[in-house]
Structures are given as structure tokens and as C-alpha cells.
């Protein structure tokens, strides 16, 4: 055997990055491992230098040295839904500022899928996870946090043991029901998920409270219809059979989200039922297409990107000294458009 061993081209190192950026190797190390210690302008210069020289940090080696992983997991109900798409974009934008990357997973409200994803993310030693729980029991998530994986609840109210960012869904449900009652509607169909999660349960309570506040019996005024979660546009349209076939048909339909409202409006159009002339329709979330529908959709606005940004901020803050759990609640806003009107007499 001879002693000539071909090792190929060497990967660029931190010293080369430091020379390219005009900083010390220690500064480059801090940008990678302790970015909060480095001014934003310097961080940008170092990251630009990394791109120019083709430097890639060895994340496995960094973890062995106790440096947090740049990976963050988001376990949501359905990443394909416009609401969670916008929320996760807010998460992604904030994580990028600290050099982190987002991994997204959808549970479809299946606890088994949620457990699988959380186990796999823990094996990857992610920096933390943002979770929209499929179940009300938070004990497994609290246990995960106790094992060293920070957890922040996303679009779900905490019991105080974890950080959370959520919406005041009771307020949202009450406002939209009060709007319909004010128009003269006395019988409203409430389309909710087949498996009720915290968010929809709170909206139900808000709708019932609006009826009670108006001196109306919610048991007579609210028709509860459950819709399977997969392919919500199609299943919401199919649920119209239960709505229109009720002994006392409603004059308005309140949908669990704007995607369901899209399916409902399409299903009503196929049946020759005018919106809002013969049936008022309300969505929830105020996603991008809501104002473009015909008719434009009355809905409930939620600060989707802000929810994601703040949730990411709380997760990153978990590692900082003196961190205290926070339970942040945002208030939604009713947006009245053309899909609601007084009922036909």
C-alpha cells in the first residue's frame, strides 16, 4: 500500500467565513451558537459570508457541544388549511431571524399521529415544538417539556403549565351570532368539527351566550351539525343535507372556518339557493380568499401571522434565563361583508 490518500476538497471553515466577513472566528461562532450576543447587522454580514464561501455548520457536532438545534417542530391540526398555513408562515419568519428552520406536521385530529410526530421530533433533538393539541389532556406535553423539549401551545389555551398563544373564541362566536340575531335570524346552523377541539367548543359557547343575551333559547335556535375534517370543502357541502333537511331549517349557517364556508356556498348554489337572499353564510378566520368570494364572505378575522410570530418568540424565549410561562389571548374581529342579510320573510 502506498501512503497517498485522496481526501477531496476541504469544506470551508469558520476562519474562512471570519476572513470573508471581516470579523473574528469567535464572532462567527457566536452568530451560530449565541446569536443574541451579536448585533443584527453583524449577523447579516456573517450569514452573507457563509453563503459566499459555502460554509455549512455541522449541526450534529454542535449538538454534542450542547448548542441548541436549529430545528423547530410545528404539530398542527392541518397544515394544508389556509389558517395554519398563514400561522406557520408567521412562525417561520420569526425563527429565521435566529437562524432556525421549521418542520411542520399535520395530525388531522388523530392523537396517534400527534404522539408519533412528537416522539420523532424529540428523537431529532429539536429546539422545541409548537403544538395545536388534538386532545384536551396536556399531561403528555407537560412531560415532554420536563424532558427538556420546550413546548408552546399554538391556537390553544394553556392551563398555566405551558406557554400558549390563542384566540378568544367565545368572543368570536358571540359576536358573529349576535350579528345574525341582529339581522333577524332566529334559527342558525352551526357547522363544527366531528371531533370537537377546544377552539370550536369555545365558539359554541359564545354562540349560545349570544342567544341567551338576546332572550332566545339556544336549544331551539342553534342546530349543531358536525363535519368530518378531511377535505372540509367537500364534507361541508355534503353536510347541507342535514341542514336543509332539518324539521325546522335554519336561515343562516355559521361555518367552522372559511374553507367550510366555501363548500357551503358552492353547495347552496348547486341547489339553486341564493346567498344571502335565501340563506346567510358566515365563515371564520378571514383567509385571503374570503373577500374574493361571490358574495364576499362575512367572517371573523384572526391575526394569523401574528399568532405564529409570537408563538415562535415564546419558544425561543424558553431557553433564556428568567423565562416565565405566558398565556397570551388575542381577540378576533367580526368582518361584515355581503354573504349575510336579514332572513326572507
Secondary structure, DSSP 8 states (H G I E B T S, - for coil): --S-----S----HHHHHHHHTS-HHHHHHHHH-GGGS-HHHHHHHHHHHHHHT----HHHHHHTT---SEEEEEES-TTSHHHHHHHHHHHHHHHHTT-EEEEEE-TT-HHHHHHHHHHHHHTT-SEEEE--SSS--HHHHHHHHTT-EEEEESS---SSSEEEEE-HHHHHHHHHHHHHHHT---EEEEEESS--HHHHHHHHHHHHHHHHTT--HHHHEEEEEE-STTHHHHHHHTHHHHHTSTT--SEEE-SSHHHHHHHHHHHHHTT--TTTT-EEE-SB--TTGGGSSS--BEEE--HHHHHHHHHHHHHHTTSTT----EEEE--EEE--TT------
